[in-house]
Amino acid sequence: MSQAAIEALLPEVAELIVSALNLDIAPAEIEADAPLFGDGLSLDSIDVLEIALVISKKYGIQLKSDNEDNVRIFSSLRALTAYIVSQRTQ
C-alpha cells in the first residue's frame, strides 16, 4: 500500500466525510491523524454508518458493522483512507 496513494486520497475522503455528515468545517480542517470519535470530530455510530454508505457507493468497498477491525478502520482520517486504498476496486 503506497503512502503516496494514501496522501493523495486524504482530501477526497475528508470531503466525503464533510459532505455526508453536513459538517460545518472545511475538509482541510480534518487532521489526518486526529481521532474521528471523542476529542476529534466527535462522530457517533450513526455518523459511521453514513460514512460507510458513501464510501461503499464511491469506492465499491463493503464496510460491515460486525467487522472487528472497525475501531481501527475508523480511528482517524488517515486510517480510513489507508483502508480504502488497500481495498479499492474502482
C-alpha positions, -999 to 999 in steps of 0.1 A, spaced: 0 0 0 15 33 -11 19 62 13 16 85 -18 -17 69 -27 -30 75 8 -18 111 9 -34 118 -25 -67 104 -14 -69 121 21 -85 153 8 -111 134 -12 -121 112 18 -122 143 40 -146 159 15 -168 128 16 -170 129 54 -178 166 55 -205 164 28 -220 131 40 -224 145 75 -231 181 66 -203 193 89 -196 230 94 -159 227 88 -137 227 57 -124 192 47 -88 206 51 -96 212 88 -98 175 95 -65 164 108 -53 132 92 -43 116 124 -69 131 148 -95 107 162 -128 107 144 -146 99 176 -143 116 210 -119 145 211 -115 146 173 -146 151 152 -169 137 179 -186 113 155 -211 87 167 -222 53 154 -249 68 132 -222 90 116 -201 60 109 -230 43 91 -234 74 69 -196 74 61 -197 37 54 -225 42 30 -209 69 10 -176 50 9 -194 19 -3 -211 39 -31 -179 58 -41 -153 31 -39 -172 -2 -40 -160 -12 -6 -182 -30 18 -178 -19 54 -197 -43 76 -210 -32 111 -198 -65 126 -162 -61 114 -140 -63 144 -115 -40 127 -140 -11 125 -125 6 156 -91 7 138 -105 15 104 -125 45 117 -98 56 142 -87 85 120 -90 100 86 -56 85 77 -66 50 89 -99 52 70 -81 64 38 -54 36 42 -82 11 44 -99 24 13 -66 23 -6 -60 -12 5 -95 -24 -5 -102 -2 -35 -118 -17 -66 -125 14 -86 
